[in-house]
Amino acid sequence: MINQIYRLVSPRQFEITYERETLSSDRIIVRPTHLSICAADQRYYTGTRGKEAMSKKLPMSLIHEGIGKIVYDPENKFKTGDLVVMIPNTPTEKDDIIAENYLRSSKFRSSGFDGFMQDYVFLDRDRVVLLGDKINPYVAAFLELVTISVHAITRFEKRAHSRRNVFGVWGDGNLGYITALLLKTIYKDSKVYVFGKTEYKLDHFSFVDDTFQIDNIPADLRVDHVFECVGGKGSQYAINQSIDYINPEGSISILGVSEYLVEINTRMILEKGIVVIGSSRSGRDDFVKTVNLLQTYPVLEDYLETLIGSTNVVRSIQDILNVFEKDLTRSWGKTILEWKI
């Protein structure tokens, strides 16, 4: 079977390539329907990922957030047309201690391994989770981003102490929004405070107990645990500020990705006995948990719809270019592609 793959070959340049795929009994075929652009995709698209990484990883198909419909299942466990969320993390081994998304041998789509910008995606059976027909496909398109927060909260549950009266979320972007929403849903009796820079973004956090501009935080405010969702160079300031406001022996979960080394106040981490929890990407268990959460708490979908920044029909490479350029001007929410190419 010949498959068309839409690969980035250099900054702002895509080309169609053709790959011969062999049907096998252990892989299913999915036709992508809705995709979502991530900041990591943009770093490749604009060439800001760095010359070494670009030369090592391109040409490569972008996008690791997406859903699609089953086209072929050799075991007929999925029906043709079933809507599924695709899991970008692709492990090649199993470890009893280390999760699949932390194994150095695992491959991740749109990061040195072709992403979902293809006519058809060939996936191992455990790399999809059934969605059903009740979830808004535009929300489901960025479900992978939601799983990152779910994964971080799962790690927090295992490592943090049990006093959870007040959570602090640093970051007023998409990840901060999702993390705060999940915390307020899962720990409904706890307070959730969000700390950010941009007033109109903070206005979207109507479900939390309070929001604060980072340059106007009450001196006596304290939180039990922190989730840092800023990333970039700003993560340095977010982490250090959260250290000032966290109670002793609290935990700081770091979710924000930075391309640069950041300096943090290790002296106060030691003095307060703070637990720092690193968290990256997600695995199959997190996708299953996320789908179950949406089914258990339908209101989550209503709030997540706020993150739909724009929807765009894609039928050509020029459409792909237009959408990526449009996404660069986006200040809030996710850019969704209706994949009809």
Residue, then its C-alpha position, 0 to 999 in steps of 0.5 A: m500500500i502506498n501512503q502519502i506523507y507530508r514532511l517538513v524538509s526545511p523551515r516553512q517548506f513541506e513536501i509530499t513523499y510516498e512510502r510503501e507500507t506493508l499490511s500486517s496482523d499486528r498493526i491497524i490503519v487510521r485515517p486522521t480527521h482532526l489534528s492540533i498544532c503544538a508549540a513543539d511543531q512550531r519550533y520545527y516549522t520556524g527553524t527555531r529548534g536549533k540547527e543541529a536538531m533540525s539537521k538530525k530530524l528533518p525531513m519529518s512529518l509534524i503533529h503529535e496531537g490528533i484523532g482519526k477513524i479506523v480504516y483497517d483492523p486485521e483482528n476486527k476488534f475495531k469497526t471501520g469508522d470507529l473514532v480513536v485518539m492516536i498515541p504519539n509515544t511509541p515504546t519498543e520495550k517494557d520496563d517494570i519500573i520506568a514508564e513508557n514515556y521515559l524509556r530512552s528507547s521509545k520513539f515519539r511522533s513529530s520528534g525524529f519520527d513521522g507524526f500524523m500529517q499523513d494520508y494514513v497512519f499505521l499504528d500498533r494496536d495499543r497506540v489507539v484508544l476508542l473515543g466513541d461518538k459523544i466527544n467533540p472532535y475539535v476538543a479530542a484533537f488536542l487530547e494528547l495535551v490533556t494527557i500531559s496534565v493527567h500524567a503529571i497529576t498521577r505522578f504528583e499523587k504518588r510522590a506528594h504529601s496528603r495535605r492538599n488544601v491549596f494548589g498553585v498553578w503558574g502559567d496562564g496558557n493552554l497547559g496551565y488552563i488544562t492543569a488547573l481545570l483538572l485539579k479543580t475537578i479531581y480535588k473539588d474540595s481544594k482551592v486552586y489559584v492560578f498565577g499569570k502575566t496576562e489579564y485577558k488570559l486569566d479571565h478564562f479561568s472562571f472555574v478556579d478560586d482565584t487568579f493573580q498577576i505575578d507582580n501582584i501576589p499577596a505577601d501572606l498567600r501560601v500554597d501546599h503544592v505547585f504545578e509549573c506550566v510556563g516553560g521557556k526562560g519564564s520557567q526560571y522565574a515561575i519556579n523561583q516565585s513558587i518556591d517563595y509561596i509554597n509551604p514547607e515540604g510541598s511539591i513542585s511539579i514541573l511541566g514547562v519545557s525549556e530549550y535553555l538551562v534555568e537557574i533555580n533557588t536550590r537553597m530554599i528547596l533544601e531549607k523548605g524540604i520541597v519535592v521537585i517532580g519532573s513530568s514529560r509527555s504521557g503514555r497509554d494509561d494516561f490516554v485511557k484515564t483522560v478519556n474516562l475523565l471526560q466521560t465521568y465529568p462531561v463539564l470538562e468538555d465544555y470548559l475545554e471547548t474554550l481552548i478551540g482557538s480556530t478550526n481550519v480545513v486542510r486540503s493542500i500543502q498551501d493550506i498547511l502553510n497557511v494554518f501554521e502561519k496563522d497559528l503563529t499569530r494565535s495568542w490563546g487556544k489551539t489551532i485545529l486542522e480538519w484533515k481533508i487533504 
